[in-house]
Amino acid sequence: MFDYPKQAEFNRIVPKTKIYGFAKPTRAVRTRFASQVAEVVWKYKLSPETVNLPARDGIHEIQIFTLTLKSPDVAPDILRAIDRSIPSPIVFDLNFDGRVKSTAAYKRPAANGAKPAVDEYFETEWQPAGAARPPLPVALDLAGLYEQMLRALLPIPPRPAESISAHIERARLVRVKQTECRRLETRIRQEAQFNRQIEINAALRQCQAELHQLLES
């Protein structure tokens, strides 16, 4: 989460019907949207005019959307529906019960009018809504600013000279391996046969070794 400049304020309420019209979500997604999200506000527009940074690599603007939630959890397909309705990258600030956190997925610019690809979502921890926020990262252009904002959401630091796409993919694989290791740990506890415990424990050690490699900086 960042302290966005006053001149970047946009403050437009976005009707859910407008999002539905652009994103064409399924009925199930619309139902979750209605039950989980109270309000969507297009809060800030980071552009060459508002943050004095030039566009680069198809990044002409970065949008900041504030979602007021009805519960602490929001389904990723709700965020994806909003992302698919706006061509430019979006960072979401989620508000619930006096707390706030940020989340975003890497949105790769698409050519020839195609919709951009949206990767997995990463997020910060919940913080008090009134907590101090750091200023925007230092960057030479909007593409660089977007990369720095995304890296701030990732749970692992970048390796030297690691691209943003490689950093995100490694963070995704860390998430996958952590889930796999937890599953194997559960299987060991539940397995009654000693020989099977040995086999599962070997798989767990391999999983932990692969996770360690991914976490190495």
Secondary structure as GFF3:
##gff-version 3
##sequence-region A 1 217
A	DSSP	three_ten_helix	6	8	.	.	.	ID=ss1
A	DSSP	beta_strand	9	13	.	.	.	ID=ss2
A	DSSP	alpha_helix	16	23	.	.	.	ID=ss3
A	DSSP	alpha_helix	27	36	.	.	.	ID=ss4
A	DSSP	beta_strand	37	46	.	.	.	ID=ss5
A	DSSP	alpha_helix	48	51	.	.	.	ID=ss6
A	DSSP	beta_strand	62	69	.	.	.	ID=ss7
A	DSSP	alpha_helix	76	85	.	.	.	ID=ss8
A	DSSP	beta_strand	90	96	.	.	.	ID=ss9
A	DSSP	beta_strand	99	108	.	.	.	ID=ss10
A	DSSP	beta_strand	117	123	.	.	.	ID=ss11
A	DSSP	beta_strand	127	128	.	.	.	ID=ss12
A	DSSP	alpha_helix	142	151	.	.	.	ID=ss13
A	DSSP	alpha_helix	164	190	.	.	.	ID=ss14
A	DSSP	alpha_helix	194	215	.	.	.	ID=ss15
###
